[in-house]
Amino acid sequence: MSLKEKHIYIIGSKGIPAKYGGFETFVDELTKRKINEKIKYHVACLSEDNTDTFLHNGAECFNIKKMNIGPANAIMYDVHALKYSINEIEKKGYKDAIIYILACRIGPFIRKYKRKAKKLGITIMVNPDGHEWLRAKWSAPVRKYWKISEGLMVKHADLLICDSKTIEAYIQKDYAKYQPETTYIAYGADLTPSSLKDDDQKVINWYKDKGIKSNEYYLVVGRFVPENNYETMVREFMASKSKKDFVLITNVEQNKFFEDLKVKTNFETDKRIKFVGTVYDQELLKKIREDAFAYFHGHEVGGTNPSLIEALGSTHLNLLLDVGFNREVAEVGALYWKKDKGQLASAIENVESGEIDTTSYGQKAKKRVTQAFSWDFIVNEYEMRFSKS
């Protein structure tokens, strides 16, 4: 082993190859696009039954067996991955290693492991993610746990890497008593256009199956949870006079929120509202974004949202909920709406009537994303940060 090698253990994602959400995609891109050959990545992967190690993107991936203990599974997965990482670093004699923990699930357990890590010269870095304790899907006791856990992770981290400046400001303000060391490195996006063309049979079949026409729909892609403001977007679209469709790519199977939304909005009576399920084919999803008339984004909890960056990089026009997270990302590359009754409906009609000149928004959005959120830029930022520690 070269003494100049830098070993980075990443825990908190479900692992790679990426099959799930933002953190998994981040780890996949970070390892795939690695520039500095002295950096050696080790990635925790959640496994149903396998405890072997394997290589992916040149990273050593170690499986942590899933425990069937309900909501606590994610917490114990991170704890076991942290224990494994510290033991490996000690056993192999790695100097100045880094453990990068994604999200703040294991605050009540971190102190014990931080003591041992400090003795071994290990730097603990944490990505605090977004305001997980505000998410409506959690019960009150779980939200309380998240908030307590977040505070303890902030207290014991050597460095917090925030993917949102708004989150970084929140960490500095709410946890000032800990004098946390923070830095900002954004989330990234794949900016290459879809490989699929208009006449590709896969594209034609999808549009035909869903009863949708290119450039004749508004689009939203994301998790189907209350804090993403689906109810507001559906209500406002139904109140508008738009003759286009509203296409929602999201997971609604066996979802109580979906059943409640049916009752509250009666959206099933409006043929323009089209819930089309999920799309896992990334090239097809890119093409659907590119062909949309406009994109809605209603997220108000969390940091830099991956689906927003991807939309800004590919959709001609983006209409975003007016909150700090979204303005920080899009800046002047989007139109903004508030949750007040009639705001989004009015914006839709203004856009379609030509009262708002929208031609420059797509160019501004793509320029913004290219300069600040390309994966190559983000990976370089991380490698410089890791090399300093």
N, C-alpha and C positions, 0 to 999 in steps of 0.2 A: 504493500500500500504506500502510495506517495504521501508524504507529510503535507503536501499542499492540497490534497483532496478535501473537499468540503461536503460533508454528509448532511442531507436535509431529509428529515422524517416528516411526512405529511399525514396528519390524522384528522378525522372529522367528516370526510366525504365518504360516500358508499364505495368508492374505489374506481379504478379504471380497468378496461376500457369504459368510457362514459356511457351509461344507459339511463341516467336519471336527470338531475337538474343542474343548476348553475355551478355548484362547487365541483361536481364530477367533471363537467366540461372544462372548468378552470384547470384542474389537475392534469387532465388529458392534454390540454394545449401547452401548459407549462413544461411538461416532460417531452412532448413531441417537438416543440420548437426550441429546445435547449441549445444555447450557443456556447456557453463556457463548459469545456470538457472536464474541468476540475470539479464541477458540481456533480454529486452523485445523489440521485433521488431514491427515497424508499417510501412506498405508499401503502397505507393501510387499506384493505379491501374487505368489505362485509361478505361473508360466505355462509351458505346454508349448512354445509357440512365439511368443507375442505379446509385444511390448515397448512397446505403446502405454500411454497413461494414460487413466483414465476416472474418473467421479464415482460414488460410492455413499455414501448417507447424508450427502451434502454434503462428504465427504472426497475428497481427490485421491488416487487409487490408482495406483501405478506398478508395472507388471509387470516382474519379473525372470525371465529365461528359465531354465528348468530345464536343468541339465547332467546328462547321463547318466553319472555317475561313481560310482554305487552309494551306499554309506553316507556318503561325503563330500559328497554333493549338498546336504544340509541345511546343512552348514558353509559351503560356498561360496555358497549362496543368501544366508545372513546377511551374509557378507563383502561380496558384491556390492551388497546392499541398503544396507549401512552406507556403502560408498564412494559410491554414488549419492546418498544422503541428504546427506553432507557436501559433495559437489560442488554439489548443488542449493542448499543453504543459502548457500554461498560465492557462487555465480553470481547468486543473487537478492538477496543482501545482507540476509538475514533476521537480525535482532538477537535475542540471548538465546534462540535456538532450543533445543529439546530433542530428543534422540534416545532413544527408549525401546526397549530391547532385551529381548525376551521369551525367557528361558532363557539358559543359559551355554555355548553351543556354540563360541564363537569366541575363547576366552581367549588362545590362542597368537598371535592376530592383532591383538588389541585395542590393544596399546601404540602401534603405528604410527599408528593412526587417532585414538587419544586425543590424541596430540600435536597433530595438525592441528585437531582439534575444539576443543582448549583455546585455540589461537591465534585461532579464529573466535568464541570466547565461547559455544560449544555445551556444554550440560549433558548428560552421559551418564547415563541412568538404566537400571537393570537389574532385571528380575524374575527372581530366581534359581530359580523354579519349585520342584520338590521334590528329593528325593535321587536324581537321575537315575543317579548312579554306583552305586547299590545295586540297580538293576533287573536281575532275573535274565535278561532277554532279551539283555543285552549280554555279549559275550565279555570275558575279563579285560583284554585290551589296551584295549578300548573303554571299559570302566569306569574304567580308569586315566586315559585321556584326559579323560573327563568330570570326574573329580576335579581334575586339574591345571587344566583349562579353567575350572572353577568358581572355583578360587582366584585365577586371573589376572583373571577378570571382577570378582570382589569387590575385588581390589587397585586396579583402574583405574576402577571406577564412581564417579561423584560421589554417587550415591544408589542404594540398593537398596530396591526396593518389594517387600516380602514379603506374600504373601496368606495367610500362616499365622504366628501368633505363635511357634509351635514352630520353624518355619524361621528366623524372625528371631533367636530365642535361639541357635540352632545357628550361624548366620552370625557373630554377635557373639562366641561362645565359640571356635569353631574358627579364626576368622580375626582374632582379637584383635590380632595384630601389625600388621594394616593399619588398625586403628581405623576400621572401616567405618561410614559414616553409613547408617542404616537407618530405615525407617518401615513401619508395617503398614497395608495396605489390603486388605480381604478380596475374595474372588471373589463374584459376585452370582448371583441366580437369578430367573427369571421366575415370579412368584407368582400369576399369573392362572389361574383354574381352566380346565380343558379346555372348549373350545366344543362338544365332542361329548357327547351325552346317551346314556342307556342304550339307547334305542330307535333310535339311529343305525345305519344298515345297515352302515357301516364297522366299527363296534364289534362288532355281532352277527356279522358275517362273520369277523372276526379270531378271536373266541372259539370260534366253531364250527370254523374251520379248524385251530386249535391244540388243540381238545379241552379247553378251560379254561372255568371258571365264575367269574363275578364274586365277589370276596371269599372265594374258595376256593383261594387260592394265595399262596405266599410268592414274592417277586420279587427279582431282582438285575439291575442294568443296569451294564455297564462293559466295559472292555477285557479280553480273555481272556488274562491273563498270570499267571504263578505267584504274584507278590507280592500279588495281589488275593485270594489264599487260596480259590480255587474248590475245591481238593481238600478242604480242611477243611470248607467249607460243605456240599459234596456228601456227604462221609462222615458228617457229623453229622446231616444231614437223613435219610439212609438209616437211621441208627441210631435215629431217633425213631419214635414210633408215630403220627405225624400222618397223618390221612386226606386232608389237603390236598395240592396239587401244589407243586412247587418249579420256578418258571418262570425260565429264564435267558435274558435278552436280551443277546446278545454275539456277537462275530465268531469263529466256529470253523472257517471254511473253510480247508482245507489247513494246519491248525495242528498241529504235532507235540505240543504240550502237550495238546491235546484227545485225540489218539490215546493218549498216555501215561496220561491220566486214565481212559480206558476200561479199560485194562489194570489199573491200580492199584485202581480202585473197583468195577469191573463194574457201573457205574450203569445200563447198558442193561437190566439185569434188573429194575430198579425203575421201574414205569410212572409213578410220581409225578414223576420227574426229567424235565423237558421243556426241552431246548435248542430255542429257537424262532427263532434267527437274530437279525438286527438289525431295528429299527423306525426308519425315517427320518422318518416323519410325526410331527412334534412334538406335534400335538394328540392323536393316537392314543396316543402314548407317555405323555403326561400322564394320559390317561384310564386307561390300564393301571396307572399308579402309584396313581391315586386309588382304583381298584377292588381293589387288592391287600389281602389280609388283613394282611400285614406285609412289610417290606423288610429284606433282609440287606445288610450292607456289610462287606466283608473287606479293604479297602485298608489297607496298612500302610506304604507308601512314598509320599512326596510331601506336598504342602501341603494347602490347602483343596481338597477334591475336588468338582467341579461336580455329579456325579451324587448325592453325599450331600446337598448343599444342596437339590437339586431333590426328592429323596425326602422330606426333612424338611418341605418346604413342601407336600407333597401326599399322602403316605401316612399312614395312621392310626397305625401302629406301626412303629418302626425298631429293629432289633437290630444293634448295631455292634460290630466288633472293638474291644477295649479297648486303644487306643493313644492317645498324646497328641493327634495330629492330629484324631481323631474326637471325643474328649471336648471339645476346644477348640471345635469347631463346634457340637455338639449340646447340650452341657452337660447339663441335667436332662431334656431332651426325648427321651431314648432309653433303651433297655436295652442293657447291654454284656455281651460274652462274650469269654473268652480261648480260645486255641487248644488248651488242654488237652483230652484225650479226654473226651467226655461233657458238656462245658460247654454247647455250643450245643444239643445234643440235649435236655438237661435244660431249658434255657430255652424251647425250643419247646413241650415238654410242659407246663411250668408256665404258659405263656401260654394254651395251649388249654384247660387244665383249670380256669382261673379262679383259680388260686392267686396269680397276680399281677394286681392291678387295673391294667388298661392304658388305661382310659378317658381319663385326663388327659394321656397322653404325646403324642397327636396335637396337642392344643391348645397344650401347652408348646413343641413343636417348631415349630409354625407361628408362634407368638409370637416365638420366638428368631430365626427366619429373617427375619420381617418387620422386626424391629428392627435386625438387624445385616447382612443379606445381600440386601436388595432392590436391584435394579439402579439405581434412582433414587438411593438412598443412596450406593452405591459410585461412581457417576458423579460425584456431587457431591464426594465425597472426592478423587477424582482431579483434578477441575478446580481445586479449592482448592490441591492440591499443585503442579500445573503452573503455576498463576498466581503462586505464591510464588517460583519459580525464575527 
